[in-house]
């Protein structure tokens, strides 16, 4: 169902005080009427309503009194008349002609469905925001014939029930089981279903919704009109403007609370995310600071290493020189060791040669000394003079060995 393409018919019964309150509302003497009056004319006064006043009375209550005058009513009933709010599709353009048409058609529909002589007052408010609704006040009349003759009666329920039965007929009666609490279908003694008329307020409401839809489509000629969505439950489906506004405000408040809760949750999530981001940023900054400090420490170590390397260069040069000196000393030591070994061997050879040769030379020298002493008459008185002979060299008397083995210890 598209919004603005359907109408509705909502009716309820009024007490005498209700009717007076309706009159006060029409005259904008109550708070709700004052609040609803928002459209003004050039002088700043509320735009007057369109009124259907067939009895030419001055006000709503006087029209009711004139309407029921001479008719019989149920004196025990608290309700005295009916009020219907007849809603036209809001897609219908609002003009002076369409406003008059809506007022006339609403009156026509109520009279047609309630015996033909029901409406005593109708009004279309033109100073409110909504201008597609007509308030119709009616007290259906019908002729009741008895053996005493025909009389006019007022009935608030007769025609509503009749329209419902015409539309929905009868249904099997149901009764609540006191033991189970469930509604069960009722049967008679023979087991046949007990049938009752479908004339409750629920069925009356459905019937008038169907009839009003058909009137809009067939009598007014709104071929685009759509049937309103059927009610699911049995609760009243028409609210006063103030109550409707209260409900709307409650919905807005509920939605606002829901949105506020969502915003609160979103805010908390954002705060948590911000806190997490702050912690992450602080951790990142701390890691960056630590990395910077490590970098500085590494640079300091590298600089120290470079300085140490620079200080070690002379030491390395000195070390190289010392290594070269050590190598030279080692080589010199090798040479000295070889020379020492050679000298040691030579010393041993010389020593062995001396050990073998010197005694013989000494013996020969001693012998020659003894011989010289024995023949030296100048120093030795007992010496015997002899012909002096040329002295023989020890080297001549002792031939040098030709074999090197003669010089080795233990040689010849």
PyMOL commands that set and color helices and strands:
alter all, ss='L'
color gray80, all
select helices_A, chain A and resi 16-26+31-36+60-68+96-113+158-168+201-219+241-375+394-397+404-406
alter helices_A, ss='H'
color red, helices_A
select strands_A, chain A and resi 8-14+50-52+81-87+119-124+133-138+141-146+149-154+170-172+174-176+183-185+195-197
alter strands_A, ss='S'
color yellow, strands_A
deselect
rebuild
show_as cartoon
